[in-house]
Amino acid sequence: MSREILAGFSLAAEAGNSSTARTLTITLFLVFVAVTLGITIWASRQTKTATDYYAGGRSFSGFQNGMAIGGDYMSAASFLGIAGIIALYGYDGFLYSIGFLVAWLVALLLVAELLRNSGRYTMADVLAFRMRQKPVRTAAAVSTITVSVFYLLAQMVGAGALVALLLGIRPGTTFLGMDADAAKIATIIMVGALMIIYVTVGGMKGTTYVQIVKAFLLMGGALVMTVLVLAHYKFNLSALLGDAANASGKGSAFLEPGLRYGVEVAGDATKTFYNKVDLLSLGIALVLGTAGLPHILIRFYTVPTAKAARKSVLWAIGIIGTFYLFTLALGFGAAALVGQEAITAQDKAGNTAAPQLAEALGVDFLGGDVGGAALLAVIAAVAFATILAVVAGLTLASSSSLAHDFYANVMKGGQASERQEVNVARISALVIGAISIVLSIFAQNLNVAFLVALAFAVAASGNLPAILYSLFWKRFNTSGAVWAIYGGLISAVGLVFFSPVVSGAPTAMFPDSDWQWFPLSNPGIISIPGGFLCGWIGTMISKESDEDKYAELEVRSLTGAGAH
């Protein structure tokens, strides 16, 4: 990296603390919040029935839903987390991009169309179709909320790191009398409050339009940054990768596997083995997790036909695939032009690498303090849009499940009115938002892409076995569904609790405590087969079987006959 860029970046860092930069960034941020709140209020006037609130009136086209799915999926983990992991660990970070993208093939081939044809509002509609309602819907609601909270943690942590950078708050500095840590906590609370407003007021229509706007913004921002990074190196990828490797301090190892995952520890065969297995576990969780994510599954209900569901997934694959190619340039560009020292000084987990790269590019191409502050403000506003849209989708999925599955069908036995159901969904959004805010405050040391990988593992362990068994196994019954969901869920969450993620490591949620005994960071390799095994055992120990109902579900899932 040239001395001019280094000097420019230090100027931009100082500008981050200047009143001009802060004014610009805060103004852009407030403009976005105002626009999205306007969309939400407009959508609330179109939301008159439960179908409007849960499924947007099933009025979205394949392209619109594809954009919204892309908006839902390209979260803080994609933009901030993956760029940060690539910037800090090179080749190994790109594993997340590949895993998140390949996962869509599983969702497309096994889940999208069948789910759209079989259900109504939530994942549990499919599971409960040929089983006893109360135990299955209760288990599905518990699983949906657990996965959503894990995923929400990632977004809120990203928001805290992002706004601290936006306002120029670094360790040792203050803003409005708050130090860096207090400002991050205040940000997390603010994001939680905004997400609750989006969901309670706008429902699925408001959330979907916010996600479509956000997808356009994110793709545009990532494209601009990618072009600027490549232009800086005169579109010479070799020069970019070479600079990134040199700046990393790790040389050619930065461009090869094994820097973070599958690390070989000299003289310690056991540790090496665990590292290799952890890599495999992460890969399995990434590939299988998408098909079990509640906030993605409910998106298939917002389109009018199965054909539109398929088309929306194809659009999503194209949008998401293109975006993940951009993350290569963002991650390696941040490593080369910002440097690991500056990235980790701002955020230990690397979650601010992409916005810091924007700041450096602004100094390089637009010149001076204002150039760096302007591009940082734009990209940070886009990243914040990303976070707000995704947390709204997650909160909607979990509150919908609590209201539709647990309240309306378990507590009220299907006798609740639509108005009662929607009111309970809004109250649920408030409660889930509050829980997420509290947990996020303790998870600030973790990389957001890594946190999302945990959510994927929990989704693939609890939800996916029950969904696949229900759609494809004639013998499957209520006992099997309950065993699959609770077995996968308890094993995944339990193993995470006793892993280095929660305690016993410097980057853990509780670094000063140590109760970990499970050696892997991601539980997928144990908990996902465990979920399938529990589902099989639960099915075999029960004599319940309804082949006629299965035949009806099969016809319905394949043809769409009788779908809502």
Secondary structure, 3 states (H helix, E strand, C coil): CCHHHHHHHHHHHHHHHCHHHHHHHHHHHHHHHHHHHHHHHHHHHHCCCHHHHHHHHHCCCHHHHHHHHHHHHCCHHHHHHHHHHHHHHHHHHHHHHHHHHHHHHHHHHHHHHHHHHHCCCCHHHHHHHHCCHHHHHHHHHHHHHHHHHHHHHHHHHHHHHHHHHHCCCCCCCEECCEEHHHHHHHHHHHHHHHHHHHHHHHHHHHHHHHHHHHHHHHHHHHHHHHHHHHHHCCCCHHHHHHHHHHHHCCHHHHHCCCCCCCCCCCCCHHHHHHHHHHHHHHHHHHHHHHHHCHHHHHHHHHCCCHHHHHHHHHHHHHHHHHHHHHHHHHHHHHHHHCCHHHHHHHCCCCCCHHHHHHHHHHHHHCCHHHHHHHHHHHHHHHHHHHHHHHHHHHHHHHHHHHHHHHHHHHHCCCCCCHHHHHHHHHHHHHHHHHHHHHHHHHCCCCCHHHHHHHHHHHHHHHHHHHHHHHHHCCCCCHHHHHHHHHHHHHHHHHHHHCCCCCECCCCCCECCCCCCCCCCCCCHHHHHHHHHHHHHHHHHCCCCCCHHHHHHHHHHHHHCCCCC
